[in-house]
Amino acid sequence: MYICVICGSQKAFKTRSALLQAGNSLYRAQRQAATRKLRQLGIIHLDLRPDQLAGALVSQYRKLKATGMF
């Protein structure tokens, strides 16, 4: 049995599965930290899947235009 050092889960993992889960958890934590930092700096950041991007870009553009920032 392995215990995930990131989330503390005590599920029984094979070594490969444990490494993949730990890597995924670390990646998500780093991505969230980067997003927080960008927002603190006032940078507009859209963290989306490619299929969501077009609509989100249009919405963000309209918000910026309505506020007079663009």
Predicted model as a PDB file, atoms N, CA, C, CB and O in Angstrom, pLDDT in the B-factor column:
MODEL        1                                                                  
ATOM      1  N   MET A   1       0.845  -1.180   0.000  1.00 56.00           N  
ATOM      2  CA  MET A   1       0.000   0.000   0.000  1.00 56.00           C  
ATOM      3  C   MET A   1       0.889   1.241   0.000  1.00 56.00           C  
ATOM      4  CB  MET A   1      -0.961  -0.001   1.222  1.00 56.00           C  
ATOM      5  O   MET A   1       1.936   1.281   0.646  1.00 56.00           O  
ATOM      6  N   TYR A   2       0.440   2.252  -0.744  1.00 59.00           N  
ATOM      7  CA  TYR A   2       1.136   3.530  -0.808  1.00 59.00           C  
ATOM      8  C   TYR A   2       0.224   4.613  -0.261  1.00 59.00           C  
ATOM      9  CB  TYR A   2       1.577   3.858  -2.258  1.00 59.00           C  
ATOM     10  O   TYR A   2      -0.997   4.526  -0.386  1.00 59.00           O  
ATOM     11  N   ILE A   3       0.805   5.613   0.334  1.00 64.00           N  
ATOM     12  CA  ILE A   3       0.055   6.765   0.803  1.00 64.00           C  
ATOM     13  C   ILE A   3       0.502   7.958  -0.025  1.00 64.00           C  
ATOM     14  CB  ILE A   3       0.270   7.015   2.339  1.00 64.00           C  
ATOM     15  O   ILE A   3       1.694   8.252  -0.104  1.00 64.00           O  
ATOM     16  N   CYS A   4      -0.448   8.641  -0.641  1.00 65.00           N  
ATOM     17  CA  CYS A   4      -0.141   9.805  -1.472  1.00 65.00           C  
ATOM     18  C   CYS A   4       0.378  10.933  -0.584  1.00 65.00           C  
ATOM     19  CB  CYS A   4      -1.395  10.265  -2.275  1.00 65.00           C  
ATOM     20  O   CYS A   4      -0.301  11.342   0.358  1.00 65.00           O  
ATOM     21  N   VAL A   5       1.565  11.435  -0.877  1.00 63.00           N  
ATOM     22  CA  VAL A   5       2.150  12.496  -0.052  1.00 63.00           C  
ATOM     23  C   VAL A   5       1.471  13.835  -0.310  1.00 63.00           C  
ATOM     24  CB  VAL A   5       3.652  12.613  -0.319  1.00 63.00           C  
ATOM     25  O   VAL A   5       1.599  14.748   0.506  1.00 63.00           O  
ATOM     26  N   ILE A   6       0.759  13.978  -1.413  1.00 65.00           N  
ATOM     27  CA  ILE A   6       0.082  15.229  -1.724  1.00 65.00           C  
ATOM     28  C   ILE A   6      -1.275  15.306  -1.021  1.00 65.00           C  
ATOM     29  CB  ILE A   6      -0.095  15.375  -3.239  1.00 65.00           C  
ATOM     30  O   ILE A   6      -1.559  16.279  -0.322  1.00 65.00           O  
ATOM     31  N   CYS A   7      -2.110  14.282  -1.206  1.00 67.00           N  
ATOM     32  CA  CYS A   7      -3.470  14.340  -0.665  1.00 67.00           C  
ATOM     33  C   CYS A   7      -3.690  13.445   0.544  1.00 67.00           C  
ATOM     34  CB  CYS A   7      -4.446  13.969  -1.728  1.00 67.00           C  
ATOM     35  O   CYS A   7      -4.741  13.535   1.179  1.00 67.00           O  
ATOM     36  N   GLY A   8      -2.732  12.582   0.884  1.00 66.00           N  
ATOM     37  CA  GLY A   8      -2.860  11.717   2.046  1.00 66.00           C  
ATOM     38  C   GLY A   8      -3.725  10.491   1.831  1.00 66.00           C  
ATOM     39  O   GLY A   8      -3.995   9.745   2.773  1.00 66.00           O  
ATOM     40  N   SER A   9      -4.162  10.277   0.598  1.00 67.00           N  
ATOM     41  CA  SER A   9      -4.999   9.119   0.296  1.00 67.00           C  
ATOM     42  C   SER A   9      -4.253   7.828   0.610  1.00 67.00           C  
ATOM     43  CB  SER A   9      -5.440   9.138  -1.177  1.00 67.00           C  
ATOM     44  O   SER A   9      -3.061   7.711   0.326  1.00 67.00           O  
ATOM     45  N   GLN A  10      -4.949   6.868   1.190  1.00 64.00           N  
ATOM     46  CA  GLN A  10      -4.320   5.599   1.559  1.00 64.00           C  
ATOM     47  C   GLN A  10      -4.792   4.445   0.687  1.00 64.00           C  
ATOM     48  CB  GLN A  10      -4.601   5.285   3.012  1.00 64.00           C  
ATOM     49  O   GLN A  10      -4.846   3.303   1.144  1.00 64.00           O  
ATOM     50  N   LYS A  11      -5.126   4.727  -0.542  1.00 62.00           N  
ATOM     51  CA  LYS A  11      -5.535   3.676  -1.459  1.00 62.00           C  
ATOM     52  C   LYS A  11      -4.322   2.832  -1.833  1.00 62.00           C  
ATOM     53  CB  LYS A  11      -6.200   4.273  -2.722  1.00 62.00           C  
ATOM     54  O   LYS A  11      -3.183   3.297  -1.796  1.00 62.00           O  
ATOM     55  N   ALA A  12      -4.589   1.610  -2.185  1.00 58.00           N  
ATOM     56  CA  ALA A  12      -3.511   0.734  -2.637  1.00 58.00           C  
ATOM     57  C   ALA A  12      -3.231   1.051  -4.103  1.00 58.00           C  
ATOM     58  CB  ALA A  12      -3.883  -0.783  -2.443  1.00 58.00           C  
ATOM     59  O   ALA A  12      -4.107   0.903  -4.954  1.00 58.00           O  
ATOM     60  N   PHE A  13      -2.026   1.481  -4.388  1.00 56.00           N  
ATOM     61  CA  PHE A  13      -1.634   1.848  -5.741  1.00 56.00           C  
ATOM     62  C   PHE A  13      -0.473   0.980  -6.194  1.00 56.00           C  
ATOM     63  CB  PHE A  13      -1.258   3.336  -5.818  1.00 56.00           C  
ATOM     64  O   PHE A  13       0.364   0.564  -5.393  1.00 56.00           O  
ATOM     65  N   LYS A  14      -0.440   0.725  -7.452  1.00 71.00           N  
ATOM     66  CA  LYS A  14       0.773   0.193  -8.025  1.00 71.00           C  
ATOM     67  C   LYS A  14       1.723   1.371  -8.155  1.00 71.00           C  
ATOM     68  CB  LYS A  14       0.514  -0.521  -9.406  1.00 71.00           C  
ATOM     69  O   LYS A  14       1.279   2.519  -8.163  1.00 71.00           O  
ATOM     70  N   THR A  15       2.996   1.117  -8.255  1.00 76.00           N  
ATOM     71  CA  THR A  15       3.985   2.196  -8.289  1.00 76.00           C  
ATOM     72  C   THR A  15       3.698   3.192  -9.403  1.00 76.00           C  
ATOM     73  CB  THR A  15       5.382   1.621  -8.461  1.00 76.00           C  
ATOM     74  O   THR A  15       3.743   4.401  -9.176  1.00 76.00           O  
ATOM     75  N   ARG A  16       3.409   2.709 -10.586  1.00 75.00           N  
ATOM     76  CA  ARG A  16       3.142   3.615 -11.709  1.00 75.00           C  
ATOM     77  C   ARG A  16       1.922   4.492 -11.432  1.00 75.00           C  
ATOM     78  CB  ARG A  16       2.929   2.814 -13.005  1.00 75.00           C  
ATOM     79  O   ARG A  16       1.954   5.698 -11.674  1.00 75.00           O  
ATOM     80  N   SER A  17       0.871   3.899 -10.934  1.00 80.00           N  
ATOM     81  CA  SER A  17      -0.338   4.663 -10.626  1.00 80.00           C  
ATOM     82  C   SER A  17      -0.058   5.706  -9.550  1.00 80.00           C  
ATOM     83  CB  SER A  17      -1.467   3.726 -10.174  1.00 80.00           C  
ATOM     84  O   SER A  17      -0.539   6.837  -9.637  1.00 80.00           O  
ATOM     85  N   ALA A  18       0.709   5.333  -8.549  1.00 78.00           N  
ATOM     86  CA  ALA A  18       1.039   6.277  -7.470  1.00 78.00           C  
ATOM     87  C   ALA A  18       1.837   7.457  -8.009  1.00 78.00           C  
ATOM     88  CB  ALA A  18       1.835   5.569  -6.354  1.00 78.00           C  
ATOM     89  O   ALA A  18       1.588   8.604  -7.639  1.00 78.00           O  
ATOM     90  N   LEU A  19       2.791   7.173  -8.881  1.00 84.00           N  
ATOM     91  CA  LEU A  19       3.598   8.253  -9.458  1.00 84.00           C  
ATOM     92  C   LEU A  19       2.754   9.155 -10.357  1.00 84.00           C  
ATOM     93  CB  LEU A  19       4.774   7.672 -10.256  1.00 84.00           C  
ATOM     94  O   LEU A  19       2.914  10.376 -10.342  1.00 84.00           O  
ATOM     95  N   LEU A  20       1.865   8.559 -11.131  1.00 88.00           N  
ATOM     96  CA  LEU A  20       0.993   9.362 -11.991  1.00 88.00           C  
ATOM     97  C   LEU A  20       0.067  10.248 -11.168  1.00 88.00           C  
ATOM     98  CB  LEU A  20       0.169   8.457 -12.907  1.00 88.00           C  
ATOM     99  O   LEU A  20      -0.137  11.413 -11.510  1.00 88.00           O  
ATOM    100  N   GLN A  21      -0.487   9.718 -10.104  1.00 86.00           N  
ATOM    101  CA  GLN A  21      -1.371  10.518  -9.263  1.00 86.00           C  
ATOM    102  C   GLN A  21      -0.599  11.644  -8.579  1.00 86.00           C  
ATOM    103  CB  GLN A  21      -2.059   9.633  -8.215  1.00 86.00           C  
ATOM    104  O   GLN A  21      -1.076  12.777  -8.532  1.00 86.00           O  
ATOM    105  N   ALA A  22       0.565  11.351  -8.059  1.00 88.00           N  
ATOM    106  CA  ALA A  22       1.369  12.385  -7.402  1.00 88.00           C  
ATOM    107  C   ALA A  22       1.769  13.470  -8.407  1.00 88.00           C  
ATOM    108  CB  ALA A  22       2.631  11.761  -6.753  1.00 88.00           C  
ATOM    109  O   ALA A  22       1.719  14.660  -8.097  1.00 88.00           O  
ATOM    110  N   GLY A  23       2.163  13.052  -9.599  1.00 92.00           N  
ATOM    111  CA  GLY A  23       2.522  14.026 -10.631  1.00 92.00           C  
ATOM    112  C   GLY A  23       1.347  14.894 -11.031  1.00 92.00           C  
ATOM    113  O   GLY A  23       1.498  16.101 -11.222  1.00 92.00           O  
ATOM    114  N   ASN A  24       0.177  14.287 -11.157  1.00 92.00           N  
ATOM    115  CA  ASN A  24      -1.028  15.036 -11.507  1.00 92.00           C  
ATOM    116  C   ASN A  24      -1.392  16.033 -10.411  1.00 92.00           C  
ATOM    117  CB  ASN A  24      -2.198  14.079 -11.757  1.00 92.00           C  
ATOM    118  O   ASN A  24      -1.753  17.174 -10.700  1.00 92.00           O  
ATOM    119  N   SER A  25      -1.299  15.608  -9.170  1.00 92.00           N  
ATOM    120  CA  SER A  25      -1.599  16.510  -8.048  1.00 92.00           C  
ATOM    121  C   SER A  25      -0.625  17.680  -8.006  1.00 92.00           C  
ATOM    122  CB  SER A  25      -1.553  15.746  -6.717  1.00 92.00           C  
ATOM    123  O   SER A  25      -1.029  18.821  -7.786  1.00 92.00           O  
ATOM    124  N   LEU A  26       0.645  17.399  -8.214  1.00 94.00           N  
ATOM    125  CA  LEU A  26       1.656  18.459  -8.226  1.00 94.00           C  
ATOM    126  C   LEU A  26       1.414  19.429  -9.375  1.00 94.00           C  
ATOM    127  CB  LEU A  26       3.063  17.859  -8.333  1.00 94.00           C  
ATOM    128  O   LEU A  26       1.508  20.643  -9.193  1.00 94.00           O  
ATOM    129  N   TYR A  27       1.101  18.899 -10.562  1.00 94.00           N  
ATOM    130  CA  TYR A  27       0.819  19.734 -11.730  1.00 94.00           C  
ATOM    131  C   TYR A  27      -0.361  20.667 -11.464  1.00 94.00           C  
ATOM    132  CB  TYR A  27       0.531  18.857 -12.958  1.00 94.00           C  
ATOM    133  O   TYR A  27      -0.291  21.862 -11.750  1.00 94.00           O  
ATOM    134  N   ARG A  28      -1.454  20.109 -10.911  1.00 93.00           N  
ATOM    135  CA  ARG A  28      -2.628  20.941 -10.621  1.00 93.00           C  
ATOM    136  C   ARG A  28      -2.306  22.020  -9.594  1.00 93.00           C  
ATOM    137  CB  ARG A  28      -3.786  20.074 -10.118  1.00 93.00           C  
ATOM    138  O   ARG A  28      -2.758  23.156  -9.737  1.00 93.00           O  
ATOM    139  N   ALA A  29      -1.536  21.689  -8.566  1.00 94.00           N  
ATOM    140  CA  ALA A  29      -1.176  22.678  -7.541  1.00 94.00           C  
ATOM    141  C   ALA A  29      -0.330  23.793  -8.139  1.00 94.00           C  
ATOM    142  CB  ALA A  29      -0.419  22.005  -6.382  1.00 94.00           C  
ATOM    143  O   ALA A  29      -0.543  24.966  -7.830  1.00 94.00           O  
ATOM    144  N   GLN A  30       0.626  23.440  -8.992  1.00 95.00           N  
ATOM    145  CA  GLN A  30       1.469  24.452  -9.626  1.00 95.00           C  
ATOM    146  C   GLN A  30       0.659  25.327 -10.581  1.00 95.00           C  
ATOM    147  CB  GLN A  30       2.624  23.786 -10.378  1.00 95.00           C  
ATOM    148  O   GLN A  30       0.883  26.534 -10.661  1.00 95.00           O  
ATOM    149  N   ARG A  31      -0.273  24.723 -11.297  1.00 93.00           N  
ATOM    150  CA  ARG A  31      -1.117  25.478 -12.228  1.00 93.00           C  
ATOM    151  C   ARG A  31      -2.006  26.463 -11.471  1.00 93.00           C  
ATOM    152  CB  ARG A  31      -1.982  24.521 -13.074  1.00 93.00           C  
ATOM    153  O   ARG A  31      -2.176  27.606 -11.895  1.00 93.00           O  
ATOM    154  N   GLN A  32      -2.572  26.013 -10.347  1.00 93.00           N  
ATOM    155  CA  GLN A  32      -3.399  26.902  -9.535  1.00 93.00           C  
ATOM    156  C   GLN A  32      -2.571  28.044  -8.951  1.00 93.00           C  
ATOM    157  CB  GLN A  32      -4.078  26.116  -8.409  1.00 93.00           C  
ATOM    158  O   GLN A  32      -3.042  29.180  -8.894  1.00 93.00           O  
ATOM    159  N   ALA A  33      -1.355  27.758  -8.521  1.00 95.00           N  
ATOM    160  CA  ALA A  33      -0.477  28.804  -7.980  1.00 95.00           C  
ATOM    161  C   ALA A  33      -0.130  29.825  -9.059  1.00 95.00           C  
ATOM    162  CB  ALA A  33       0.815  28.184  -7.401  1.00 95.00           C  
ATOM    163  O   ALA A  33      -0.111  31.027  -8.795  1.00 95.00           O  
ATOM    164  N   ALA A  34       0.141  29.356 -10.262  1.00 94.00           N  
ATOM    165  CA  ALA A  34       0.460  30.264 -11.370  1.00 94.00           C  
ATOM    166  C   ALA A  34      -0.743  31.144 -11.705  1.00 94.00           C  
ATOM    167  CB  ALA A  34       0.901  29.464 -12.618  1.00 94.00           C  
ATOM    168  O   ALA A  34      -0.590  32.336 -11.968  1.00 94.00           O  
ATOM    169  N   THR A  35      -1.932  30.557 -11.694  1.00 92.00           N  
ATOM    170  CA  THR A  35      -3.149  31.327 -11.973  1.00 92.00           C  
ATOM    171  C   THR A  35      -3.362  32.401 -10.912  1.00 92.00           C  
ATOM    172  CB  THR A  35      -4.376  30.398 -12.040  1.00 92.00           C  
ATOM    173  O   THR A  35      -3.694  33.540 -11.241  1.00 92.00           O  
ATOM    174  N   ARG A  36      -3.173  32.045  -9.637  1.00 94.00           N  
ATOM    175  CA  ARG A  36      -3.302  33.038  -8.555  1.00 94.00           C  
ATOM    176  C   ARG A  36      -2.319  34.181  -8.737  1.00 94.00           C  
ATOM    177  CB  ARG A  36      -3.080  32.378  -7.187  1.00 94.00           C  
ATOM    178  O   ARG A  36      -2.681  35.346  -8.574  1.00 94.00           O  
ATOM    179  N   LYS A  37      -1.075  33.853  -9.075  1.00 95.00           N  
ATOM    180  CA  LYS A  37      -0.048  34.874  -9.249  1.00 95.00           C  
ATOM    181  C   LYS A  37      -0.401  35.812 -10.400  1.00 95.00           C  
ATOM    182  CB  LYS A  37       1.317  34.223  -9.497  1.00 95.00           C  
ATOM    183  O   LYS A  37      -0.260  37.028 -10.273  1.00 95.00           O  
ATOM    184  N   LEU A  38      -0.858  35.257 -11.520  1.00 94.00           N  
ATOM    185  CA  LEU A  38      -1.244  36.092 -12.656  1.00 94.00           C  
ATOM    186  C   LEU A  38      -2.376  37.038 -12.275  1.00 94.00           C  
ATOM    187  CB  LEU A  38      -1.663  35.220 -13.844  1.00 94.00           C  
ATOM    188  O   LEU A  38      -2.354  38.216 -12.633  1.00 94.00           O  
ATOM    189  N   ARG A  39      -3.365  36.520 -11.549  1.00 92.00           N  
ATOM    190  CA  ARG A  39      -4.493  37.370 -11.136  1.00 92.00           C  
ATOM    191  C   ARG A  39      -4.047  38.456 -10.162  1.00 92.00           C  
ATOM    192  CB  ARG A  39      -5.596  36.519 -10.492  1.00 92.00           C  
ATOM    193  O   ARG A  39      -4.546  39.580 -10.222  1.00 92.00           O  
ATOM    194  N   GLN A  40      -3.109  38.133  -9.262  1.00 95.00           N  
ATOM    195  CA  GLN A  40      -2.584  39.130  -8.329  1.00 95.00           C  
ATOM    196  C   GLN A  40      -1.874  40.256  -9.074  1.00 95.00           C  
ATOM    197  CB  GLN A  40      -1.625  38.474  -7.327  1.00 95.00           C  
ATOM    198  O   GLN A  40      -1.870  41.403  -8.627  1.00 95.00           O  
ATOM    199  N   LEU A  41      -1.280  39.919 -10.202  1.00 95.00           N  
ATOM    200  CA  LEU A  41      -0.585  40.914 -11.015  1.00 95.00           C  
ATOM    201  C   LEU A  41      -1.534  41.678 -11.929  1.00 95.00           C  
ATOM    202  CB  LEU A  41       0.490  40.247 -11.843  1.00 95.00           C  
ATOM    203  O   LEU A  41      -1.107  42.568 -12.664  1.00 95.00           O  
ATOM    204  N   GLY A  42      -2.820  41.334 -11.886  1.00 91.00           N  
ATOM    205  CA  GLY A  42      -3.808  42.013 -12.709  1.00 91.00           C  
ATOM    206  C   GLY A  42      -3.876  41.505 -14.139  1.00 91.00           C  
ATOM    207  O   GLY A  42      -4.434  42.170 -15.011  1.00 91.00           O  
ATOM    208  N   ILE A  43      -3.320  40.350 -14.381  1.00 92.00           N  
ATOM    209  CA  ILE A  43      -3.317  39.768 -15.721  1.00 92.00           C  
ATOM    210  C   ILE A  43      -4.561  38.910 -15.891  1.00 92.00           C  
ATOM    211  CB  ILE A  43      -2.028  38.929 -15.968  1.00 92.00           C  
ATOM    212  O   ILE A  43      -4.856  38.052 -15.059  1.00 92.00           O  
ATOM    213  N   ILE A  44      -5.277  39.147 -16.961  1.00 88.00           N  
ATOM    214  CA  ILE A  44      -6.460  38.349 -17.253  1.00 88.00           C  
ATOM    215  C   ILE A  44      -5.989  37.000 -17.766  1.00 88.00           C  
ATOM    216  CB  ILE A  44      -7.397  39.059 -18.290  1.00 88.00           C  
ATOM    217  O   ILE A  44      -5.199  36.919 -18.707  1.00 88.00           O  
ATOM    218  N   HIS A  45      -6.477  35.957 -17.144  1.00 87.00           N  
ATOM    219  CA  HIS A  45      -6.019  34.610 -17.456  1.00 87.00           C  
ATOM    220  C   HIS A  45      -7.230  33.696 -17.589  1.00 87.00           C  
ATOM    221  CB  HIS A  45      -5.041  34.084 -16.367  1.00 87.00           C  
ATOM    222  O   HIS A  45      -8.054  33.606 -16.679  1.00 87.00           O  
ATOM    223  N   LEU A  46      -7.330  33.026 -18.716  1.00 89.00           N  
ATOM    224  CA  LEU A  46      -8.405  32.064 -18.926  1.00 89.00           C  
ATOM    225  C   LEU A  46      -7.794  30.671 -18.927  1.00 89.00           C  
ATOM    226  CB  LEU A  46      -9.177  32.348 -20.261  1.00 89.00           C  
ATOM    227  O   LEU A  46      -7.013  30.331 -19.816  1.00 89.00           O  
ATOM    228  N   ASP A  47      -8.142  29.884 -17.955  1.00 87.00           N  
ATOM    229  CA  ASP A  47      -7.619  28.527 -17.839  1.00 87.00           C  
ATOM    230  C   ASP A  47      -8.720  27.570 -18.274  1.00 87.00           C  
ATOM    231  CB  ASP A  47      -7.137  28.214 -16.377  1.00 87.00           C  
ATOM    232  O   ASP A  47      -9.511  27.100 -17.457  1.00 87.00           O  
ATOM    233  N   LEU A  48      -8.760  27.289 -19.570  1.00 90.00           N  
ATOM    234  CA  LEU A  48      -9.862  26.538 -20.153  1.00 90.00           C  
ATOM    235  C   LEU A  48      -9.369  25.446 -21.084  1.00 90.00           C  
ATOM    236  CB  LEU A  48     -10.790  27.467 -20.898  1.00 90.00           C  
ATOM    237  O   LEU A  48      -8.223  25.436 -21.532  1.00 90.00           O  
ATOM    238  N   ARG A  49     -10.285  24.527 -21.356  1.00 91.00           N  
ATOM    239  CA  ARG A  49     -10.012  23.529 -22.391  1.00 91.00           C  
ATOM    240  C   ARG A  49     -10.175  24.197 -23.759  1.00 91.00           C  
ATOM    241  CB  ARG A  49     -10.968  22.286 -22.250  1.00 91.00           C  
ATOM    242  O   ARG A  49     -10.905  25.181 -23.876  1.00 91.00           O  
ATOM    243  N   PRO A  50      -9.517  23.687 -24.777  1.00 94.00           N  
ATOM    244  CA  PRO A  50      -9.610  24.295 -26.109  1.00 94.00           C  
ATOM    245  C   PRO A  50     -11.042  24.454 -26.625  1.00 94.00           C  
ATOM    246  CB  PRO A  50      -8.827  23.470 -27.086  1.00 94.00           C  
ATOM    247  O   PRO A  50     -11.353  25.446 -27.284  1.00 94.00           O  
ATOM    248  N   ASP A  51     -11.909  23.494 -26.335  1.00 95.00           N  
ATOM    249  CA  ASP A  51     -13.282  23.588 -26.838  1.00 95.00           C  
ATOM    250  C   ASP A  51     -14.092  24.679 -26.132  1.00 95.00           C  
ATOM    251  CB  ASP A  51     -13.983  22.249 -26.674  1.00 95.00           C  
ATOM    252  O   ASP A  51     -15.170  25.037 -26.608  1.00 95.00           O  
ATOM    253  N   GLN A  52     -13.606  25.212 -25.023  1.00 95.00           N  
ATOM    254  CA  GLN A  52     -14.287  26.284 -24.291  1.00 95.00           C  
ATOM    255  C   GLN A  52     -13.728  27.664 -24.629  1.00 95.00           C  
ATOM    256  CB  GLN A  52     -14.176  26.043 -22.796  1.00 95.00           C  
ATOM    257  O   GLN A  52     -14.327  28.681 -24.281  1.00 95.00           O  
ATOM    258  N   LEU A  53     -12.600  27.699 -25.295  1.00 94.00           N  
ATOM    259  CA  LEU A  53     -11.857  28.948 -25.456  1.00 94.00           C  
ATOM    260  C   LEU A  53     -12.573  30.003 -26.291  1.00 94.00           C  
ATOM    261  CB  LEU A  53     -10.540  28.658 -26.073  1.00 94.00           C  
ATOM    262  O   LEU A  53     -12.618  31.163 -25.883  1.00 94.00           O  
ATOM    263  N   ALA A  54     -13.133  29.646 -27.442  1.00 95.00           N  
ATOM    264  CA  ALA A  54     -13.738  30.646 -28.330  1.00 95.00           C  
ATOM    265  C   ALA A  54     -14.825  31.448 -27.618  1.00 95.00           C  
ATOM    266  CB  ALA A  54     -14.325  29.967 -29.572  1.00 95.00           C  
ATOM    267  O   ALA A  54     -14.806  32.679 -27.640  1.00 95.00           O  
ATOM    268  N   GLY A  55     -15.761  30.761 -26.994  1.00 95.00           N  
ATOM    269  CA  GLY A  55     -16.844  31.450 -26.295  1.00 95.00           C  
ATOM    270  C   GLY A  55     -16.338  32.300 -25.137  1.00 95.00           C  
ATOM    271  O   GLY A  55     -16.827  33.408 -24.917  1.00 95.00           O  
ATOM    272  N   ALA A  56     -15.367  31.790 -24.403  1.00 95.00           N  
ATOM    273  CA  ALA A  56     -14.821  32.528 -23.261  1.00 95.00           C  
ATOM    274  C   ALA A  56     -14.083  33.786 -23.712  1.00 95.00           C  
ATOM    275  CB  ALA A  56     -13.879  31.633 -22.451  1.00 95.00           C  
ATOM    276  O   ALA A  56     -14.151  34.821 -23.050  1.00 95.00           O  
ATOM    277  N   LEU A  57     -13.385  33.695 -24.829  1.00 94.00           N  
ATOM    278  CA  LEU A  57     -12.679  34.876 -25.344  1.00 94.00           C  
ATOM    279  C   LEU A  57     -13.661  35.966 -25.749  1.00 94.00           C  
ATOM    280  CB  LEU A  57     -11.796  34.497 -26.541  1.00 94.00           C  
ATOM    281  O   LEU A  57     -13.431  37.143 -25.470  1.00 94.00           O  
ATOM    282  N   VAL A  58     -14.742  35.590 -26.399  1.00 95.00           N  
ATOM    283  CA  VAL A  58     -15.767  36.561 -26.792  1.00 95.00           C  
ATOM    284  C   VAL A  58     -16.380  37.192 -25.552  1.00 95.00           C  
ATOM    285  CB  VAL A  58     -16.864  35.890 -27.655  1.00 95.00           C  
ATOM    286  O   VAL A  58     -16.549  38.410 -25.498  1.00 95.00           O  
ATOM    287  N   SER A  59     -16.713  36.381 -24.556  1.00 95.00           N  
ATOM    288  CA  SER A  59     -17.299  36.908 -23.317  1.00 95.00           C  
ATOM    289  C   SER A  59     -16.341  37.867 -22.614  1.00 95.00           C  
ATOM    290  CB  SER A  59     -17.674  35.759 -22.373  1.00 95.00           C  
ATOM    291  O   SER A  59     -16.751  38.929 -22.145  1.00 95.00           O  
ATOM    292  N   GLN A  60     -15.070  37.490 -22.543  1.00 92.00           N  
ATOM    293  CA  GLN A  60     -14.084  38.342 -21.879  1.00 92.00           C  
ATOM    294  C   GLN A  60     -13.900  39.649 -22.636  1.00 92.00           C  
ATOM    295  CB  GLN A  60     -12.742  37.613 -21.751  1.00 92.00           C  
ATOM    296  O   GLN A  60     -13.780  40.707 -22.018  1.00 92.00           O  
ATOM    297  N   TYR A  61     -13.877  39.593 -23.947  1.00 93.00           N  
ATOM    298  CA  TYR A  61     -13.759  40.796 -24.766  1.00 93.00           C  
ATOM    299  C   TYR A  61     -14.930  41.738 -24.502  1.00 93.00           C  
ATOM    300  CB  TYR A  61     -13.694  40.430 -26.260  1.00 93.00           C  
ATOM    301  O   TYR A  61     -14.747  42.945 -24.345  1.00 93.00           O  
ATOM    302  N   ARG A  62     -16.134  41.169 -24.456  1.00 94.00           N  
ATOM    303  CA  ARG A  62     -17.319  42.008 -24.204  1.00 94.00           C  
ATOM    304  C   ARG A  62     -17.263  42.651 -22.822  1.00 94.00           C  
ATOM    305  CB  ARG A  62     -18.605  41.174 -24.338  1.00 94.00           C  
ATOM    306  O   ARG A  62     -17.640  43.812 -22.662  1.00 94.00           O  
ATOM    307  N   LYS A  63     -16.795  41.902 -21.822  1.00 92.00           N  
ATOM    308  CA  LYS A  63     -16.652  42.471 -20.478  1.00 92.00           C  
ATOM    309  C   LYS A  63     -15.663  43.630 -20.478  1.00 92.00           C  
ATOM    310  CB  LYS A  63     -16.197  41.394 -19.483  1.00 92.00           C  
ATOM    311  O   LYS A  63     -15.925  44.684 -19.899  1.00 92.00           O  
ATOM    312  N   LEU A  64     -14.525  43.423 -21.133  1.00 90.00           N  
ATOM    313  CA  LEU A  64     -13.517  44.487 -21.186  1.00 90.00           C  
ATOM    314  C   LEU A  64     -14.047  45.720 -21.925  1.00 90.00           C  
ATOM    315  CB  LEU A  64     -12.237  43.975 -21.868  1.00 90.00           C  
ATOM    316  O   LEU A  64     -13.830  46.854 -21.498  1.00 90.00           O  
ATOM    317  N   LYS A  65     -14.731  45.484 -23.019  1.00 92.00           N  
ATOM    318  CA  LYS A  65     -15.271  46.595 -23.806  1.00 92.00           C  
ATOM    319  C   LYS A  65     -16.324  47.350 -23.003  1.00 92.00           C  
ATOM    320  CB  LYS A  65     -15.875  46.082 -25.131  1.00 92.00           C  
ATOM    321  O   LYS A  65     -16.362  48.580 -23.052  1.00 92.00           O  
ATOM    322  N   ALA A  66     -17.181  46.643 -22.262  1.00 92.00           N  
ATOM    323  CA  ALA A  66     -18.233  47.281 -21.473  1.00 92.00           C  
ATOM    324  C   ALA A  66     -17.650  48.130 -20.339  1.00 92.00           C  
ATOM    325  CB  ALA A  66     -19.176  46.221 -20.900  1.00 92.00           C  
ATOM    326  O   ALA A  66     -18.238  49.143 -19.961  1.00 92.00           O  
ATOM    327  N   THR A  67     -16.510  47.726 -19.801  1.00 89.00           N  
ATOM    328  CA  THR A  67     -15.910  48.478 -18.703  1.00 89.00           C  
ATOM    329  C   THR A  67     -15.015  49.624 -19.198  1.00 89.00           C  
ATOM    330  CB  THR A  67     -15.102  47.540 -17.820  1.00 89.00           C  
ATOM    331  O   THR A  67     -14.511  50.414 -18.400  1.00 89.00           O  
ATOM    332  N   GLY A  68     -14.827  49.704 -20.509  1.00 84.00           N  
ATOM    333  CA  GLY A  68     -13.999  50.770 -21.064  1.00 84.00           C  
ATOM    334  C   GLY A  68     -12.503  50.465 -21.010  1.00 84.00           C  
ATOM    335  O   GLY A  68     -11.685  51.347 -21.270  1.00 84.00           O  
ATOM    336  N   MET A  69     -12.144  49.253 -20.681  1.00 74.00           N  
ATOM    337  CA  MET A  69     -10.726  48.900 -20.622  1.00 74.00           C  
ATOM    338  C   MET A  69     -10.152  48.632 -21.995  1.00 74.00           C  
ATOM    339  CB  MET A  69     -10.523  47.690 -19.743  1.00 74.00           C  
ATOM    340  O   MET A  69      -8.934  48.566 -22.163  1.00 74.00           O  
ATOM    341  N   PHE A  70     -11.043  48.472 -22.999  1.00 67.00           N  
ATOM    342  CA  PHE A  70     -10.580  48.086 -24.325  1.00 67.00           C  
ATOM    343  C   PHE A  70     -11.110  49.047 -25.344  1.00 67.00           C  
ATOM    344  CB  PHE A  70     -11.001  46.663 -24.667  1.00 67.00           C  
ATOM    345  O   PHE A  70     -10.835  48.899 -26.534  1.00 67.00           O  
TER     346      PHE A  70                                                      
ENDMDL                                                                          
END                                                                             
